[in-house]
Amino acid sequence: MSAPVVARRVVASAPVVAVAGALLLTTLVMLVVGVDPTLAYPALVRGALLDGNLEYTVAAFVPTLGMALAFALPLRAGEFNLGGDGQLAMGGVTAAAVALLVPLPPGVAVVLPLAFGALAGGLVAVVAAPLSTRLGIPAIVSTLLVSAPAVSLASYLVRFPLAEPNTGLAQTPALPEAAHLPALGGSGYLTIGLPLIVVLTALWLYANGRTVLGYEIRATGRNREFARYGGVGVDRVAALALAGGGAFAGLAGALIVLGPPHRFVDGALTAPGYTFTAVAAVLLAGARPVVVPLAVALLTFLQVGGQGMEREAGVPSQLTQIVQGLIIVIVAVLATLRARRAR
Amino acid sequence: MNVFEWSFLAGVLTATAPVLLAALGGLLCQVAGVFNIALEGQLLWGAFVAVVVSDLTGSAWTGVAGAVAATVLFSALLSGPSVALRADPIVVAVGLNLLALGLTAFLMRQIFGSGGTYSSPDLAGLPDLGELGVDVPVLREQSPLVPVALLLVAVMAFWLTRTRSGLRLRAVGQHLDAAQAVGLRVSGYRHGATLVAGALCGLAGAQLSLGNVTLFGEGMSAGRGWIAVVAVMLSGVRPGRLLLACLLFGVAEAFGFRLQGAGLPQQAADAAPYVITLAALVLAAVWRRKATREHA
């Protein structure tokens, strides 16, 4: 393929069209409500990349990529995991509890809270598996119904049994020094969380494309009856995929808590909307898992830049949620248009 | 705590009404064969528009009308892509729920100048039935939309089983090919069901923001649209059972509210409706499974 052909294919690919379409509609929204796009967009870029903001963008990329895997892994098996918030919060609060209550030697003091955070997230998610495979309750509904009480439980734990004494704040005390994620650089926002999540993503991409389990998960997602006929233990595979997704969400929560400000602050995990930014990114990447990290990077850029836009240009940062919603709708429409043209 | 006081029953009805209205919309879509999980976003959008229009015009009923009209438009974003273009309704709905959340929070800041919660003396709420001369203990402090919601359950039941268009809608949902074979315009019925569901969600939103309370808060639908989706799943597309499922949620919310008054943490009250709804869903599924096994 010649370079122009490649370029044309990239420009006409669904993600590029979807993002361009969403940005076009967003610019329209800006013009309708009287916001000057020539002020807003430069503020967005500065807010995400310049003035020392890049490290916040990278710091937000880590949990968003974790949440993207939490959604993408079960989706491969045909299960919609929309309960990321609950898995994230329970992972975070469990990691905080382990770090605060169990005295551990250096090294283990980081690894064990991360492991327990992942375990907690996995357990919250896997509840949906028997409900889906045995009782026919769609995971999209059950994960969401489990998520809300899980967020409430984490909130209760951090306000009462784990609360920092005598402050009245809804947060845990600062975690012991040994449990802080080792920093990569001066400020501490860049931690080993970044290489960790990148390696795990690479492992997932490898497992998805090159291992038996990855194949079984994809087969289960494509056509459950056919996979069962082919000897795949589809119920077990669906449960594994949900548990694995939940574990990534729990790990993301643990990574947030072990990073600065090194404590669980009630609402701090769910308020930035990592879960649905990740959902939008995964749907944007469509059927190409390799594109997931790129899509996550793009949407994290928009999300963090949106806060800069709010500071500088006075445009409410919720605009980025509008962009994400539009991207999802446009992706869905493009997918069906392409399928129809292919036929 | 006396569960059988009138005020508790009134609390149950108040909590039930918005969920019931949204669930009636969801049921209509389900009957037509459209899996509508955008109820949450539509409910939030309806609640927002109701407050904006009521605030601008000073009339709660204009607010209700605005909410219905705006939510019908919003639901066209579901029916257009998913019925006309056959895009995956689940993915479209996930996007629309996010869009509603972002759009309401964004416009709230643009229109009212701040986020969080908006209320004002200019904001007209729906009148109580008591003010309109209804002297029944449970209904005295309800908005007129509450009996409307209950009435719509009966109307829906009658329409789906006793009228030509209702039966045709069921045919579209149950047996697409047969419906097409007898010459029904399938996509017309589906568009109609989705748009009417939008109108019902607009009513639900108006009841939430101008009936239950008189304010708009970011994300104030707080999962009620999802509870409505579950109520539809529990109903087996029967309006009577739908009412029971929504009442169950209403009891859970009113009960949680009382527990909070009795000193339990707020988080328990927040979680109660979800836990009880999930438990009901699981029990119903187990029971249905057992029933089908015994038949087999």
Interface residues (C-beta under 8 A of the other chain):
Chain A: V29 V33 F80 L82 L131 R134 L135 G136 I137 I140 V141 S142 L144 L145 V146 A148 P149 S152 L153 S155 Y156 R159 F160 F276 V279 A280 L283 P316 Q318 L319 T320 Q321 I322 V323 Q324 G325 L326 I327 I328 V329 V331 A332 V333 A335 T336 L337 R340
Chain B: I37 L77 P81 S82 L85 R86 A87 D88 I90 V91 V92 V94 G95 L96 N97 L98 L99 A100 L101 G102 L103 A105 F106 L107 R109 Q110 G115 G223 W226 V229 V230 M233 P265 Q267 A268 D270 A271 Y274 V275 T277 L278 L281 V282 A285 V286 R289
